Amino acid sequence: MNNESEQITLIDENGDEILYNELFTFESKDYGRSYILMYPASEEGNEDINIEAYALPEGADPTGNVDGDLQPIEDDDEWAMVEETLNTFLADPED
C-alpha cells in the first residue's frame, strides 16, 4: 500500500469540512461502478478506525480526481460485495 494516501474533503450536513484519507478505490464490473473506501484523517494512527465506503459518480476515474457527489451504497448485495473486497484488502497475507 502506498503510504502517501490521497486526502479528500467532504462537507457534512452542517456545512463543516471533514478531511478523509483514501484507503483504496476499486471498480466492479458486476455493478458497473467504481468505489472509494476512506476514513477520517483525524483517526490516523488509531487502532480502530471508521472506514466509510461510497460509489463514485458515474464515469469518474477511480485513479484520478473525483468531481461530483459521492453516492451512498444502498443495495444490500452491492454492500456485501464492497465489504468482501474490504475484508480481502485487510486480510493478513499469512492467513
N, CA, C and O atoms as a GROMACS GRO file, in nm:
protein
  380
    1MET      N    1   0.084  -0.118   0.000
    1MET     CA    2   0.000   0.000   0.000
    1MET      C    3   0.088   0.124   0.000
    1MET      O    4   0.192   0.128   0.066
    2ASN      N    5   0.047   0.222  -0.072
    2ASN     CA    6   0.119   0.349  -0.079
    2ASN      C    7   0.100   0.424   0.053
    2ASN      O    8  -0.013   0.449   0.094
    3ASN      N    9   0.208   0.460   0.120
    3ASN     CA   10   0.200   0.531   0.247
    3ASN      C   11   0.154   0.675   0.231
    3ASN      O   12   0.114   0.738   0.329
    4GLU      N   13   0.161   0.727   0.111
    4GLU     CA   14   0.117   0.863   0.087
    4GLU      C   15  -0.025   0.859   0.031
    4GLU      O   16  -0.046   0.870  -0.090
    5SER      N   17  -0.123   0.843   0.121
    5SER     CA   18  -0.261   0.831   0.076
    5SER      C   19  -0.314   0.966   0.029
    5SER      O   20  -0.273   1.072   0.075
    6GLU      N   21  -0.407   0.957  -0.063
    6GLU     CA   22  -0.476   1.076  -0.110
    6GLU      C   23  -0.568   1.125   0.000
    6GLU      O   24  -0.617   1.046   0.081
    7GLN      N   25  -0.592   1.254   0.003
    7GLN     CA   26  -0.685   1.309   0.101
    7GLN      C   27  -0.802   1.374   0.028
    7GLN      O   28  -0.786   1.434  -0.079
    8ILE      N   29  -0.919   1.360   0.087
    8ILE     CA   30  -1.043   1.409   0.030
    8ILE      C   31  -1.115   1.490   0.137
    8ILE      O   32  -1.119   1.450   0.253
    9THR      N   33  -1.171   1.602   0.098
    9THR     CA   34  -1.250   1.682   0.190
    9THR      C   35  -1.397   1.664   0.157
    9THR      O   36  -1.439   1.687   0.044
   10LEU      N   37  -1.475   1.622   0.257
   10LEU     CA   38  -1.620   1.611   0.241
   10LEU      C   39  -1.686   1.718   0.327
   10LEU      O   40  -1.631   1.760   0.429
   11ILE      N   41  -1.803   1.759   0.286
   11ILE     CA   42  -1.879   1.858   0.363
   11ILE      C   43  -2.000   1.785   0.421
   11ILE      O   44  -2.079   1.725   0.349
   12ASP      N   45  -2.012   1.792   0.555
   12ASP     CA   46  -2.122   1.721   0.621
   12ASP      C   47  -2.252   1.802   0.614
   12ASP      O   48  -2.256   1.911   0.556
   13GLU      N   49  -2.357   1.746   0.675
   13GLU     CA   50  -2.488   1.810   0.669
   13GLU      C   51  -2.493   1.945   0.739
   13GLU      O   52  -2.586   2.023   0.715
   14ASN      N   53  -2.394   1.976   0.824
   14ASN     CA   54  -2.387   2.106   0.892
   14ASN      C   55  -2.300   2.206   0.816
   14ASN      O   56  -2.284   2.320   0.860
   15GLY      N   57  -2.244   2.163   0.703
   15GLY     CA   58  -2.158   2.251   0.625
   15GLY      C   59  -2.013   2.250   0.670
   15GLY      O   60  -1.932   2.329   0.622
   16ASP      N   61  -1.980   2.160   0.764
   16ASP     CA   62  -1.842   2.150   0.814
   16ASP      C   63  -1.759   2.063   0.720
   16ASP      O   64  -1.807   1.962   0.669
   17GLU      N   65  -1.634   2.103   0.698
   17GLU     CA   66  -1.543   2.025   0.615
   17GLU      C   67  -1.472   1.921   0.700
   17GLU      O   68  -1.422   1.950   0.808
   18ILE      N   69  -1.470   1.798   0.649
   18ILE     CA   70  -1.404   1.686   0.719
   18ILE      C   71  -1.302   1.627   0.623
   18ILE      O   72  -1.336   1.591   0.510
   19LEU      N   73  -1.178   1.616   0.668
   19LEU     CA   74  -1.071   1.561   0.586
   19LEU      C   75  -1.066   1.409   0.603
   19LEU      O   76  -1.065   1.358   0.716
   20TYR      N   77  -1.061   1.338   0.491
   20TYR     CA   78  -1.054   1.192   0.490
   20TYR      C   79  -0.928   1.147   0.419
   20TYR      O   80  -0.879   1.214   0.328
   21ASN      N   81  -0.875   1.031   0.462
   21ASN     CA   82  -0.765   0.964   0.393
   21ASN      C   83  -0.825   0.852   0.309
   21ASN      O   84  -0.907   0.774   0.357
   22GLU      N   85  -0.783   0.846   0.183
   22GLU     CA   86  -0.829   0.739   0.096
   22GLU      C   87  -0.758   0.610   0.133
   22GLU      O   88  -0.635   0.606   0.144
   23LEU      N   89  -0.835   0.504   0.154
   23LEU     CA   90  -0.777   0.373   0.179
   23LEU      C   91  -0.746   0.305   0.045
   23LEU      O   92  -0.633   0.264   0.021
   24PHE      N   93  -0.847   0.294  -0.041
   24PHE     CA   94  -0.828   0.246  -0.178
   24PHE      C   95  -0.955   0.267  -0.258
   24PHE      O   96  -1.063   0.290  -0.203
   25THR      N   97  -0.940   0.258  -0.389
   25THR     CA   98  -1.054   0.262  -0.480
   25THR      C   99  -1.051   0.134  -0.563
   25THR      O  100  -0.946   0.073  -0.580
   26PHE      N  101  -1.167   0.096  -0.613
   26PHE     CA  102  -1.173  -0.021  -0.700
   26PHE      C  103  -1.297  -0.012  -0.788
   26PHE      O  104  -1.390   0.064  -0.761
   27GLU      N  105  -1.296  -0.091  -0.894
   27GLU     CA  106  -1.408  -0.097  -0.988
   27GLU      C  107  -1.475  -0.233  -0.976
   27GLU      O  108  -1.410  -0.334  -0.948
   28SER      N  109  -1.606  -0.236  -0.998
   28SER     CA  110  -1.680  -0.361  -1.004
   28SER      C  111  -1.746  -0.371  -1.140
   28SER      O  112  -1.831  -0.288  -1.176
   29LYS      N  113  -1.709  -0.472  -1.215
   29LYS     CA  114  -1.772  -0.495  -1.345
   29LYS      C  115  -1.916  -0.544  -1.324
   29LYS      O  116  -2.003  -0.514  -1.406
   30ASP      N  117  -1.940  -0.618  -1.215
   30ASP     CA  118  -2.075  -0.670  -1.188
   30ASP      C  119  -2.176  -0.557  -1.169
   30ASP      O  120  -2.290  -0.568  -1.212
   31TYR      N  121  -2.134  -0.449  -1.104
   31TYR     CA  122  -2.225  -0.338  -1.076
   31TYR      C  123  -2.202  -0.217  -1.167
   31TYR      O  124  -2.279  -0.122  -1.165
   32GLY      N  125  -2.096  -0.222  -1.246
   32GLY     CA  126  -2.069  -0.114  -1.340
   32GLY      C  127  -2.039   0.018  -1.273
   32GLY      O  128  -2.070   0.125  -1.326
   33ARG      N  129  -1.979   0.010  -1.154
   33ARG     CA  130  -1.948   0.131  -1.078
   33ARG      C  131  -1.809   0.119  -1.017
   33ARG      O  132  -1.751   0.011  -1.010
   34SER      N  133  -1.757   0.234  -0.974
   34SER     CA  134  -1.631   0.239  -0.900
   34SER      C  135  -1.662   0.284  -0.759
   34SER      O  136  -1.762   0.351  -0.734
   35TYR      N  137  -1.574   0.246  -0.667
   35TYR     CA  138  -1.597   0.272  -0.525
   35TYR      C  139  -1.473   0.331  -0.462
   35TYR      O  140  -1.361   0.312  -0.509
   36ILE      N  141  -1.495   0.403  -0.352
   36ILE     CA  142  -1.385   0.456  -0.273
   36ILE      C  143  -1.409   0.418  -0.128
   36ILE      O  144  -1.521   0.428  -0.078
   37LEU      N  145  -1.303   0.373  -0.062
   37LEU     CA  146  -1.308   0.344   0.080
   37LEU      C  147  -1.212   0.439   0.148
   37LEU      O  148  -1.098   0.455   0.103
   38MET      N  149  -1.257   0.503   0.255
   38MET     CA  150  -1.176   0.606   0.321
   38MET      C  151  -1.212   0.613   0.468
   38MET      O  152  -1.310   0.554   0.514
   39TYR      N  153  -1.129   0.686   0.542
   39TYR     CA  154  -1.151   0.704   0.685
   39TYR      C  155  -1.111   0.846   0.724
   39TYR      O  156  -1.027   0.908   0.659
   40PRO      N  157  -1.173   0.898   0.832
   40PRO     CA  158  -1.141   1.034   0.874
   40PRO      C  159  -0.992   1.048   0.908
   40PRO      O  160  -0.936   0.966   0.979
   41ALA      N  161  -0.929   1.153   0.855
   41ALA     CA  162  -0.786   1.177   0.880
   41ALA      C  163  -0.759   1.192   1.029
   41ALA      O  164  -0.649   1.162   1.074
   42SER      N  165  -0.857   1.238   1.104
   42SER     CA  166  -0.838   1.256   1.248
   42SER      C  167  -0.819   1.122   1.320
   42SER      O  168  -0.772   1.119   1.434
   43GLU      N  169  -0.854   1.011   1.254
   43GLU     CA  170  -0.839   0.878   1.314
   43GLU      C  171  -0.707   0.811   1.275
   43GLU      O  172  -0.681   0.698   1.315
   44GLU      N  173  -0.624   0.880   1.197
   44GLU     CA  174  -0.494   0.827   1.154
   44GLU      C  175  -0.415   0.782   1.277
   44GLU      O  176  -0.401   0.857   1.374
   45GLY      N  177  -0.365   0.660   1.273
   45GLY     CA  178  -0.284   0.607   1.382
   45GLY      C  179  -0.364   0.537   1.490
   45GLY      O  180  -0.306   0.469   1.575
   46ASN      N  181  -0.496   0.550   1.490
   46ASN     CA  182  -0.579   0.480   1.587
   46ASN      C  183  -0.585   0.332   1.552
   46ASN      O  184  -0.577   0.295   1.435
   47GLU      N  185  -0.599   0.249   1.653
   47GLU     CA  186  -0.609   0.106   1.630
   47GLU      C  187  -0.739   0.072   1.557
   47GLU      O  188  -0.739  -0.012   1.467
   48ASP      N  189  -0.848   0.135   1.596
   48ASP     CA  190  -0.977   0.114   1.532
   48ASP      C  191  -1.015   0.240   1.458
   48ASP      O  192  -1.018   0.349   1.516
   49ILE      N  193  -1.043   0.226   1.329
   49ILE     CA  194  -1.084   0.341   1.250
   49ILE      C  195  -1.219   0.311   1.186
   49ILE      O  196  -1.253   0.195   1.162
   50ASN      N  197  -1.294   0.414   1.160
   50ASN     CA  198  -1.425   0.403   1.097
   50ASN      C  199  -1.408   0.417   0.946
   50ASN      O  200  -1.389   0.527   0.895
   51ILE      N  201  -1.414   0.305   0.875
   51ILE     CA  202  -1.397   0.306   0.730
   51ILE      C  203  -1.533   0.330   0.665
   51ILE      O  204  -1.631   0.262   0.698
   52GLU      N  205  -1.538   0.425   0.574
   52GLU     CA  206  -1.661   0.456   0.502
   52GLU      C  207  -1.642   0.421   0.355
   52GLU      O  208  -1.532   0.434   0.301
   53ALA      N  209  -1.749   0.377   0.292
   53ALA     CA  210  -1.745   0.338   0.151
   53ALA      C  211  -1.853   0.413   0.075
   53ALA      O  212  -1.965   0.430   0.124
   54TYR      N  213  -1.818   0.456  -0.046
   54TYR     CA  214  -1.912   0.527  -0.133
   54TYR      C  215  -1.889   0.482  -0.276
   54TYR      O  216  -1.780   0.436  -0.313
   55ALA      N  217  -1.993   0.495  -0.357
   55ALA     CA  218  -1.979   0.477  -0.501
   55ALA      C  219  -1.936   0.611  -0.559
   55ALA      O  220  -1.984   0.716  -0.517
   56LEU      N  221  -1.845   0.606  -0.656
   56LEU     CA  222  -1.802   0.728  -0.723
   56LEU      C  223  -1.909   0.771  -0.823
   56LEU      O  224  -1.987   0.688  -0.869
   57PRO      N  225  -1.911   0.899  -0.857
   57PRO     CA  226  -2.007   0.944  -0.958
   57PRO      C  227  -1.987   0.868  -1.089
   57PRO      O  228  -1.875   0.828  -1.121
   58GLU      N  229  -2.093   0.847  -1.162
   58GLU     CA  230  -2.087   0.773  -1.288
   58GLU      C  231  -1.984   0.837  -1.381
   58GLU      O  232  -1.983   0.958  -1.402
   59GLY      N  233  -1.898   0.753  -1.437
   59GLY     CA  234  -1.797   0.800  -1.531
   59GLY      C  235  -1.670   0.851  -1.465
   59GLY      O  236  -1.576   0.888  -1.535
   60ALA      N  237  -1.665   0.853  -1.331
   60ALA     CA  238  -1.545   0.902  -1.261
   60ALA      C  239  -1.433   0.801  -1.275
   60ALA      O  240  -1.456   0.680  -1.270
   61ASP      N  241  -1.312   0.850  -1.290
   61ASP     CA  242  -1.193   0.766  -1.298
   61ASP      C  243  -1.145   0.740  -1.156
   61ASP      O  244  -1.105   0.834  -1.087
   62PRO      N  245  -1.147   0.614  -1.108
   62PRO     CA  246  -1.108   0.587  -0.970
   62PRO      C  247  -0.960   0.614  -0.942
   62PRO      O  248  -0.919   0.617  -0.826
   63THR      N  249  -0.881   0.635  -1.047
   63THR     CA  250  -0.738   0.662  -1.026
   63THR      C  251  -0.708   0.812  -1.034
   63THR      O  252  -0.593   0.852  -1.016
   64GLY      N  253  -0.807   0.893  -1.061
   64GLY     CA  254  -0.785   1.036  -1.077
   64GLY      C  255  -0.866   1.118  -0.977
   64GLY      O  256  -0.921   1.063  -0.881
   65ASN      N  257  -0.872   1.247  -1.000
   65ASN     CA  258  -0.951   1.335  -0.915
   65ASN      C  259  -1.098   1.308  -0.938
   65ASN      O  260  -1.142   1.285  -1.051
   66VAL      N  261  -1.174   1.311  -0.830
   66VAL     CA  262  -1.317   1.286  -0.837
   66VAL      C  263  -1.391   1.417  -0.826
   66VAL      O  264  -1.377   1.490  -0.728
   67ASP      N  265  -1.469   1.447  -0.928
   67ASP     CA  266  -1.554   1.565  -0.925
   67ASP      C  267  -1.698   1.516  -0.917
   67ASP      O  268  -1.738   1.426  -0.991
   68GLY      N  269  -1.774   1.574  -0.828
   68GLY     CA  270  -1.914   1.535  -0.813
   68GLY      C  271  -1.937   1.474  -0.676
   68GLY      O  272  -1.845   1.456  -0.597
   69ASP      N  273  -2.062   1.444  -0.651
   69ASP     CA  274  -2.101   1.391  -0.521
   69ASP      C  275  -2.077   1.241  -0.514
   69ASP      O  276  -2.108   1.167  -0.608
   70LEU      N  277  -2.023   1.197  -0.402
   70LEU     CA  278  -2.012   1.054  -0.376
   70LEU      C  279  -2.151   1.001  -0.350
   70LEU      O  280  -2.235   1.071  -0.293
   71GLN      N  281  -2.176   0.879  -0.391
   71GLN     CA  282  -2.310   0.823  -0.380
   71GLN      C  283  -2.312   0.714  -0.274
   71GLN      O  284  -2.221   0.632  -0.266
   72PRO      N  285  -2.417   0.713  -0.190
   72PRO     CA  286  -2.428   0.606  -0.091
   72PRO      C  287  -2.453   0.472  -0.158
   72PRO      O  288  -2.508   0.466  -0.268
   73ILE      N  289  -2.412   0.367  -0.092
   73ILE     CA  290  -2.436   0.231  -0.140
   73ILE      C  291  -2.560   0.181  -0.068
   73ILE      O  292  -2.556   0.158   0.053
   74GLU      N  293  -2.668   0.164  -0.140
   74GLU     CA  294  -2.796   0.133  -0.077
   74GLU      C  295  -2.843  -0.010  -0.100
   74GLU      O  296  -2.930  -0.058  -0.027
   75ASP      N  297  -2.788  -0.079  -0.199
   75ASP     CA  298  -2.827  -0.215  -0.230
   75ASP      C  299  -2.751  -0.313  -0.139
   75ASP      O  300  -2.629  -0.305  -0.128
   76ASP      N  301  -2.823  -0.404  -0.073
   76ASP     CA  302  -2.760  -0.498   0.022
   76ASP      C  303  -2.657  -0.588  -0.045
   76ASP      O  304  -2.550  -0.612   0.012
   77ASP      N  305  -2.686  -0.637  -0.165
   77ASP     CA  306  -2.591  -0.724  -0.234
   77ASP      C  307  -2.466  -0.646  -0.275
   77ASP      O  308  -2.355  -0.698  -0.266
   78GLU      N  309  -2.485  -0.523  -0.320
   78GLU     CA  310  -2.372  -0.438  -0.357
   78GLU      C  311  -2.286  -0.408  -0.233
   78GLU      O  312  -2.163  -0.410  -0.239
   79TRP      N  313  -2.353  -0.380  -0.121
   79TRP     CA  314  -2.281  -0.352   0.003
   79TRP      C  315  -2.201  -0.476   0.047
   79TRP      O  316  -2.087  -0.462   0.093
   80ALA      N  317  -2.258  -0.594   0.033
   80ALA     CA  318  -2.188  -0.718   0.069
   80ALA      C  319  -2.062  -0.735  -0.016
   80ALA      O  320  -1.959  -0.779   0.034
   81MET      N  321  -2.072  -0.701  -0.146
   81MET     CA  322  -1.955  -0.710  -0.234
   81MET      C  323  -1.846  -0.613  -0.189
   81MET      O  324  -1.728  -0.648  -0.188
   82VAL      N  325  -1.884  -0.492  -0.150
   82VAL     CA  326  -1.787  -0.393  -0.103
   82VAL      C  327  -1.721  -0.442   0.026
   82VAL      O  328  -1.600  -0.430   0.041
   83GLU      N  329  -1.800  -0.496   0.118
   83GLU     CA  330  -1.744  -0.549   0.243
   83GLU      C  331  -1.648  -0.665   0.217
   83GLU      O  332  -1.543  -0.674   0.282
   84GLU      N  333  -1.682  -0.752   0.124
   84GLU     CA  334  -1.594  -0.864   0.090
   84GLU      C  335  -1.462  -0.813   0.032
   84GLU      O  336  -1.355  -0.866   0.064
   85THR      N  337  -1.470  -0.711  -0.052
   85THR     CA  338  -1.349  -0.651  -0.109
   85THR      C  339  -1.263  -0.589   0.001
   85THR      O  340  -1.141  -0.605   0.001
   86LEU      N  341  -1.326  -0.519   0.094
   86LEU     CA  342  -1.253  -0.459   0.207
   86LEU      C  343  -1.188  -0.568   0.292
   86LEU      O  344  -1.071  -0.556   0.328
   87ASN      N  345  -1.262  -0.673   0.322
   87ASN     CA  346  -1.206  -0.781   0.405
   87ASN      C  347  -1.087  -0.847   0.336
   87ASN      O  348  -0.990  -0.884   0.403
   88THR      N  349  -1.093  -0.862   0.206
   88THR     CA  350  -0.980  -0.919   0.130
   88THR      C  351  -0.861  -0.825   0.139
   88THR      O  352  -0.748  -0.870   0.158
   89PHE      N  353  -0.884  -0.694   0.126
   89PHE     CA  354  -0.778  -0.594   0.134
   89PHE      C  355  -0.711  -0.596   0.272
   89PHE      O  356  -0.589  -0.582   0.283
   90LEU      N  357  -0.792  -0.613   0.378
   90LEU     CA  358  -0.741  -0.608   0.515
   90LEU      C  359  -0.686  -0.742   0.566
   90LEU      O  360  -0.623  -0.747   0.671
   91ALA      N  361  -0.711  -0.849   0.491
   91ALA     CA  362  -0.670  -0.982   0.537
   91ALA      C  363  -0.520  -0.993   0.551
   91ALA      O  364  -0.444  -0.936   0.473
   92ASP      N  365  -0.478  -1.067   0.651
   92ASP     CA  366  -0.337  -1.094   0.674
   92ASP      C  367  -0.289  -1.188   0.564
   92ASP      O  368  -0.346  -1.296   0.549
   93PRO      N  369  -0.186  -1.150   0.488
   93PRO     CA  370  -0.140  -1.236   0.378
   93PRO      C  371  -0.091  -1.373   0.424
   93PRO      O  372  -0.078  -1.464   0.342
   94GLU      N  373  -0.063  -1.389   0.551
   94GLU     CA  374  -0.014  -1.518   0.602
   94GLU      C  375  -0.129  -1.612   0.635
   94GLU      O  376  -0.105  -1.730   0.663
   95ASP      N  377  -0.253  -1.563   0.634
   95ASP     CA  378  -0.369  -1.648   0.665
   95ASP      C  379  -0.408  -1.734   0.548
   95ASP      O  380  -0.503  -1.811   0.557
   0.00000   0.00000   0.00000
